[in-house]
Amino acid sequence: MSLPDYEYLPHPADVRFRAFGNTLEEVFEHSALAMFNVIINDISNIKHERSVDIELESDGIDNLLYNYLSELLFQFEVEEIIFGEFHIDSIIQADTGYILKGRAMGEDIDLTRHAFETEVKAVTYHQLSVTKEYVGYSTHVIVDT
Amino acid sequence: MTKPSDIVQKVEENLYEVPMDFQEGMRVPGRILVSHKLMNDLEIGTLHQTANVAALPGIQKYSLAMPDAHFGYGFPIGGVAAFDATEGVISPGGVGFDINCGVRILRTDLEIQEVRPRIKELMNKLFTAIPSGVGSKSKLRVSDSELDDAFNLGASWAVEQGYGVETDILHCEDNGFIDAADPAKVSDKARKRGKPQFGTLGSGNHFLEVQEVDKIYEPEIAKLFGIREGTVTVMIHCGSRGAGHQICTDYLQVMEQASKKYGIDLPDKQLACAPADSREGQDYFKAMAAGANYAWANRQVITHWVRETFQNVFNKDAEELGMDLVYDVAHNVAKLEEHEIDGKKKEVYVHRKGATRAFPAGHKDVPTVYRSVGQPVLIPGSMGTPSYILHGAERSMELTFGSACHGAGRVMGRGEAKRKFRGEVLEKQLADKGIHVRATHPSMLAEEAPEVYKSSSEVVNVVHDLNIARKVVRVRPMGVAKG
């Protein structure tokens, strides 16, 4: 049985999800998909007309995930792009911490076509984790909605 | 399975204590304000979060949870805690991402029967005039220096720009600004998110509501608040938008490092904090104050558009319509206040996360006009349930650092709500009750269905019965605009 890319778990107020991946890069991509699927339901229908390069550095892997998802929220609001696909070239462990390189693809926000579901205000640190599993990795994230 | 009722000890009716031995590291007991009935809605996680807060350095007296409290992140939503100004800490997790998410209420001289036949038109026009929802664009264009001024001055910046009148400022908590604000402590990212969203309502639980005055409990106080039976009020609920969200996001990382640097043992990473008098602690406080001021300016700008829309629909100017601001309160904020602790006056940073200030009669921070009765305390219900206006009462300083609850409090997650309710059906059900709803998307309605909240009446009764804040007026929704 294969694991889903991500799944939502119950939470009384906010949105909580787990994502799975064979590699760190993949589990980060799936985490981003899980978060944007909260914002817009029909994420798979988003065109890939624009892309934003993402390069980040953090001292720990949990912080890298927090930074990565927070950066995507920032880009979504400021560049006014709704993202539908996330690609991470590499997550490398260096002396100072972890370095992520990748990009996010999507299209201009168009309120006549995009039916937004829920505003994600921010990524929380509460129970945030990136875990090495027997096979691959999983993440656990709660976003404030 | 252990239930909260197995853990807490009754202090008096509606007041329960979480003992110090509940969780390791607690420096003070927890205190939960809850009725017997609401105890069933209380989650064990809320008790754990209250206990986690009780473990932070410099906490005074109790870690509190208001009657609408529910499980959040870091502090519970509905959490109140005060920390010594020198030996305590400041924590962004005790304020939340939506800095100064708050509520204001406007009175009017409009009679219910004048408004009812035009409610649909009114809500449609309000919905157009005040941008709301994810990705919505503001009509307001501010320069960098104007944004700085708003960060510094709050509501009075907006009034200076022509969005409102002088008396509006006098009717805001602390005159609609925190003077500790320093825009230099706000990141470029927070500015970039805040600029285009200035003058937008947001989404989720944020709303704009036209209400009918349904019941008056204290006629004399209601009169002082300018509220008359049979008339219509307007409630605005929103916050600091992306500016506040980003300030919190930025400083959580700063605080995470600071917690390690200052050797603060954290039961939850979201409680990341710094000593109140450290550079990191003060930087956050100054940035948070700027975010809070942005929110006051935002509500002020929206107020102006509300008045314009009413003028346009009823063909009278706002003055003739009597659209005065009754009061504006912050629901998510940290404030440097003086409180009596063990018989001595002390400066403390009071964190209110999903809680309202409820200062009683005679307090110097209550506007002169209301000082004889205490500040108005505004507690919104949900889309279909009543909201309440209370006044800060005698025991608030003794029991809750001058605080009360902030709303009904969720009992159901957004995902579950969407599975359970259909927006279109809800819209129809509310219309049958005479409540006209406008929303950007039907699923927004499902998320905010009245059933996903605790009973606002039950919640309000707890603070009323404890004599923290007493009921003055009940209002019911006639029209709701949601993002």
HADDOCK unambig.tbl for C-alpha pairs under 7 A between the chains (distance, minus, plus):
assign (segid A and resid 10 and name CA) (segid B and resid 413 and name CA) 6.72 0.50 0.50
assign (segid A and resid 11 and name CA) (segid B and resid 413 and name CA) 5.22 0.50 0.50
assign (segid A and resid 12 and name CA) (segid B and resid 71 and name CA) 6.87 0.50 0.50
assign (segid A and resid 12 and name CA) (segid B and resid 410 and name CA) 6.72 0.50 0.50
assign (segid A and resid 12 and name CA) (segid B and resid 411 and name CA) 5.89 0.50 0.50
assign (segid A and resid 12 and name CA) (segid B and resid 412 and name CA) 4.89 0.50 0.50
assign (segid A and resid 12 and name CA) (segid B and resid 413 and name CA) 3.96 0.50 0.50
assign (segid A and resid 13 and name CA) (segid B and resid 410 and name CA) 6.31 0.50 0.50
assign (segid A and resid 13 and name CA) (segid B and resid 412 and name CA) 6.62 0.50 0.50
assign (segid A and resid 13 and name CA) (segid B and resid 413 and name CA) 4.68 0.50 0.50
assign (segid A and resid 13 and name CA) (segid B and resid 414 and name CA) 6.29 0.50 0.50
assign (segid A and resid 14 and name CA) (segid B and resid 413 and name CA) 6.61 0.50 0.50
assign (segid A and resid 14 and name CA) (segid B and resid 414 and name CA) 6.92 0.50 0.50
assign (segid A and resid 77 and name CA) (segid B and resid 193 and name CA) 6.52 0.50 0.50
assign (segid A and resid 78 and name CA) (segid B and resid 192 and name CA) 6.41 0.50 0.50
assign (segid A and resid 78 and name CA) (segid B and resid 193 and name CA) 5.88 0.50 0.50
assign (segid A and resid 115 and name CA) (segid B and resid 441 and name CA) 6.87 0.50 0.50
assign (segid A and resid 116 and name CA) (segid B and resid 134 and name CA) 6.23 0.50 0.50
assign (segid A and resid 117 and name CA) (segid B and resid 443 and name CA) 6.56 0.50 0.50
assign (segid A and resid 117 and name CA) (segid B and resid 444 and name CA) 6.64 0.50 0.50
assign (segid A and resid 118 and name CA) (segid B and resid 204 and name CA) 6.72 0.50 0.50
assign (segid A and resid 119 and name CA) (segid B and resid 134 and name CA) 5.71 0.50 0.50
assign (segid A and resid 119 and name CA) (segid B and resid 203 and name CA) 6.41 0.50 0.50
assign (segid A and resid 119 and name CA) (segid B and resid 204 and name CA) 6.68 0.50 0.50
assign (segid A and resid 121 and name CA) (segid B and resid 245 and name CA) 5.97 0.50 0.50
assign (segid A and resid 122 and name CA) (segid B and resid 97 and name CA) 6.86 0.50 0.50
assign (segid A and resid 122 and name CA) (segid B and resid 245 and name CA) 6.25 0.50 0.50
assign (segid A and resid 122 and name CA) (segid B and resid 249 and name CA) 6.78 0.50 0.50
assign (segid A and resid 124 and name CA) (segid B and resid 270 and name CA) 6.81 0.50 0.50
assign (segid A and resid 125 and name CA) (segid B and resid 269 and name CA) 5.81 0.50 0.50
assign (segid A and resid 125 and name CA) (segid B and resid 270 and name CA) 4.88 0.50 0.50
assign (segid A and resid 126 and name CA) (segid B and resid 73 and name CA) 5.47 0.50 0.50
assign (segid A and resid 126 and name CA) (segid B and resid 74 and name CA) 6.60 0.50 0.50
assign (segid A and resid 126 and name CA) (segid B and resid 268 and name CA) 6.65 0.50 0.50
assign (segid A and resid 126 and name CA) (segid B and resid 269 and name CA) 6.14 0.50 0.50
assign (segid A and resid 126 and name CA) (segid B and resid 270 and name CA) 5.06 0.50 0.50
